[in-house]
């Protein structure tokens, strides 16, 4: 009697598994659940970060990884150690209400990395008095006042090592799939992390994430100096890159916050949410490089 290859696998599984009732034959029809990596900063110190990310609270949150700050008095260790709270195969609760490039609910499809960094963003007192407590929709980027401390060199080195290992485990994560919390938060005014001091360009130089080509940026700068894109075209471009923007044709608050999120990531020298020629040139350069050609 000829024994098929499937039968051999079944017999082998019995011997290897002992008395187990489970037979594992790995299917070729599968892939990683991970499509994105989301970078966060904690806004609180190490001790409070661990508490919030590992225990039940009124607003439960978690992340797959935490990178401490070796200069944080609450850390208390002589060297930096990577913390993992959730297995990569499991869903961590870090992204909240989120959107990127047509996908919603990114918790189910992403790895969340928290970096201890005590940044803060508050409403300008005068602006808060002007808009009143019941007019959240009227808050524009100008009403936010933020303080972004620098990251430690050891933190960034540890992050690069971690991201490289994630790339090896999940090779289909693309350059534009390494995103900031501020990129994906809905609405964009909800989050500002990891902020303008996060070294996205350095990560790109290490082979991680996306960045624009300088020559292409200069070409678009020259083009837009004479004829800048309309607000509606800018909104369409932001949407095409990945940001959730409703094309209204008006420079409304949702558009300015999306522009601010884009600038925090790709033009951190000025992130007021004001769409200028350089911002548009960088945006168009990224679309040409990563989204299949230039906009009409």
VOZALO-538618 format. One line per 3 residues: their letters; for each residue y, z, x of C-alpha. Coordinates in steps of 0.2 Angstrom, whole numbers, plus 5000, padded with zeros to 4 digits. Layout:
% VOZALO-538618
A) Y,Z,X; ... .
This chain:
% VOZALO-538618
XXX) 5000,5000,5000; 5017,4995,5007; 5030,5009,5007 .
XXX) 5048,5003,5004; 5063,5009,5014; 5069,5019,4999 .
XXX) 5052,5028,4997; 5053,5032,5016; 5070,5040,5013 .
XXX) 5064,5050,4998; 5049,5056,5008; 5059,5061,5023 .
XXX) 5072,5070,5012; 5057,5081,5005; 5052,5086,5022 .
XXX) 5069,5089,5028; 5075,5098,5013; 5060,5110,5011 .
XXX) 5059,5116,4993; 5076,5110,4988; 5078,5101,4972 .
XXX) 5093,5091,4978; 5090,5074,4987; 5105,5067,4997 .
XXX) 5105,5049,5000; 5123,5044,5006; 5130,5030,4996 .
XXX) 5140,5016,5004; 5151,5015,4989; 5164,5028,4993 .
XXX) 5180,5032,5002; 5192,5046,5006; 5201,5054,4992 .
XXX) 5216,5056,5005; 5230,5042,5004; 5245,5052,5009 .
XXX) 5251,5066,5021; 5266,5076,5014; 5276,5086,5026 .
XXX) 5285,5102,5020; 5295,5116,5028; 5293,5134,5021 .
XXX) 5311,5140,5020; 5303,5158,5023; 5296,5166,5038 .
XXX) 5278,5166,5044; 5272,5182,5035; 5280,5177,5018 .
XXX) 5273,5159,5020; 5255,5166,5022; 5257,5177,5007 .
XXX) 5264,5163,4996; 5251,5150,5001; 5236,5161,5000 .
XXX) 5238,5174,4986; 5241,5173,4967; 5259,5173,4962 .
XXX) 5269,5168,4947; 5271,5151,4954; 5255,5148,4964 .
XXX) 5256,5136,4978; 5245,5131,4993; 5244,5119,5007 .
XXX) 5230,5112,5018; 5238,5117,5034; 5252,5129,5041 .
XXX) 5261,5127,5058; 5269,5144,5062; 5284,5147,5073 .
XXX) 5280,5155,5089; 5298,5163,5089; 5296,5171,5072 .
XXX) 5296,5190,5074; 5283,5191,5059; 5271,5179,5068 .
XXX) 5266,5192,5082; 5254,5181,5092; 5257,5175,5110 .
XXX) 5252,5157,5107; 5253,5145,5092; 5238,5144,5081 .
XXX) 5236,5131,5068; 5231,5139,5051; 5221,5130,5038 .
XXX) 5220,5137,5020; 5212,5123,5010; 5198,5111,5015 .
XXX) 5204,5093,5016; 5191,5088,5003; 5199,5100,4991 .
XXX) 5216,5098,4982; 5230,5110,4987; 5245,5114,4976 .
XXX) 5259,5108,4987; 5267,5092,4980; 5272,5098,4963 .
XXX) 5279,5085,4951; 5278,5070,4963; 5279,5051,4964 .
XXX) 5277,5038,4978; 5275,5019,4977; 5268,5020,4960 .
XXX) 5257,5035,4962; 5260,5051,4953; 5252,5069,4955 .
XXX) 5250,5067,4974; 5241,5084,4975; 5225,5075,4971 .
XXX) 5227,5062,4984; 5236,5070,4999; 5235,5083,5013 .
XXX) 5249,5095,5013; 5256,5102,5029; 5269,5116,5029 .
XXX) 5279,5120,5045; 5287,5137,5046; 5306,5134,5046 .
XXX) 5319,5144,5037; 5330,5131,5030; 5341,5134,5015 .
XXX) 5350,5124,5002; 5362,5132,4990; 5374,5125,4977 .
XXX) 5392,5125,4982; 5401,5139,4973; 5415,5129,4967 .
XXX) 5404,5115,4961; 5393,5127,4952; 5408,5134,4943 .
XXX) 5413,5117,4938; 5397,5111,4931; 5392,5127,4922 .
XXX) 5374,5134,4921; 5368,5122,4907; 5373,5106,4916 .
XXX) 5359,5103,4929; 5359,5085,4926; 5377,5084,4932 .
XXX) 5373,5091,4949; 5376,5078,4963; 5372,5078,4981 .
XXX) 5390,5084,4985; 5386,5101,4976; 5372,5105,4989 .
XXX) 5376,5115,5005; 5361,5116,5017; 5357,5124,5033 .
XXX) 5343,5116,5043; 5337,5125,5059; 5329,5115,5073 .
XXX) 5310,5114,5075; 5301,5122,5090; 5294,5110,5103 .
XXX) 5277,5118,5102; 5277,5116,5083; 5280,5097,5084 .
XXX) 5267,5095,5098; 5254,5104,5087; 5259,5093,5072 .
XXX) 5257,5077,5082; 5239,5083,5087; 5235,5087,5069 .
XXX) 5241,5071,5062; 5232,5061,5075; 5216,5070,5070 .
XXX) 5220,5067,5051; 5222,5048,5055; 5205,5048,5063 .
XXX) 5197,5056,5048; 5207,5046,5035; 5210,5029,5043 .
XXX) 5217,5020,5028; 5233,5031,5027; 5246,5019,5031 .
XXX) 5263,5021,5040; 5273,5023,5024; 5260,5036,5017 .
XXX) 5267,5049,5029; 5280,5056,5018; 5293,5070,5016 .
XXX) 5292,5082,5002; 5310,5076,4998; 5303,5058,4997 .
XXX) 5291,5062,4983; 5299,5076,4973; 5303,5072,4955 .
XXX) 5318,5072,4953; 5323,5070,4971; 5336,5084,4970 .
XXX) 5322,5097,4969; 5318,5096,4987; 5326,5093,5004 .
XXX) 5312,5097,5016; 5308,5094,5030; 5326,5090,5033 .
XXX) 5337,5079,5044; 5331,5087,5061; 5313,5082,5058 .
XXX) 5308,5070,5071; 5301,5055,5061; 5306,5043,5074 .
XXX) 5296,5053,5088; 5281,5053,5077; 5282,5034,5075 .
XXX) 5283,5032,5094; 5267,5042,5094; 5259,5030,5082 .
XXX) 5261,5040,5066; 5271,5035,5051; 5285,5021,5048 .
XXX) 5301,5017,5056; 5312,5001,5056; 5315,4988,5070 .
XXX) 5332,4989,5077; 5334,4970,5079; 5330,4968,5060 .
XXX) 5342,4982,5056; 5356,4973,5065; 5352,4956,5056 .
XXX) 5354,4965,5039; 5370,4974,5045; 5378,4958,5049 .
XXX) 5372,4950,5032; 5378,4965,5022; 5395,4967,5030 .
XXX) 5401,4952,5021; 5391,4954,5005; 5383,4972,5002 .
XXX) 5369,4973,4989; 5374,4978,4972; 5369,4995,4965 .
XXX) 5355,4987,4955; 5348,4978,4970; 5349,4995,4980 .
XXX) 5339,5004,4966; 5326,4990,4965; 5324,4991,4984 .
XXX) 5322,5010,4984; 5309,5008,4970; 5300,4995,4980 .
XXX) 5299,5006,4996; 5292,5020,4986; 5306,5031,4978 .
XXX) 5306,5035,4960; 5323,5027,4954; 5327,5020,4937 .
XXX) 5337,5003,4939; 5352,5007,4929; 5365,4997,4939 .
XXX) 5376,5013,4940; 5378,5024,4955; 5372,5039,4945 .
XXX) 5365,5056,4952; 5347,5050,4952; 5352,5036,4963 .
XXX) 5362,5046,4975; 5348,5059,4977; 5336,5045,4980 .
XXX) 5348,5038,4993; 5350,5056,5001; 5331,5058,5002 .
XXX) 5329,5041,5010; 5343,5045,5023; 5335,5062,5027 .
XXX) 5320,5053,5032; 5327,5036,5040; 5346,5039,5043 .
XXX) 5348,5058,5046; 5365,5056,5055; 5373,5055,5037 .
XXX) 5363,5061,5022; 5377,5063,5009; 5368,5051,4997 .
XXX) 5382,5038,4999; 5374,5020,5000; 5383,5011,5014 .
XXX) 5379,4996,5024; 5368,5004,5037; 5358,5013,5024 .
XXX) 5355,4996,5015; 5351,4987,5031; 5338,5001,5036 .
XXX) 5330,5000,5019; 5329,4981,5019; 5321,4982,5036 .
XXX) 5308,4994,5031; 5304,4983,5016; 5302,4968,5026 .
XXX) 5291,4977,5039; 5280,4987,5027; 5281,4980,5009 .
XXX) 5276,4962,5012; 5293,4953,5015; 5311,4954,5011 .
XX) 5319,4956,4994; 5326,4940,4986 .
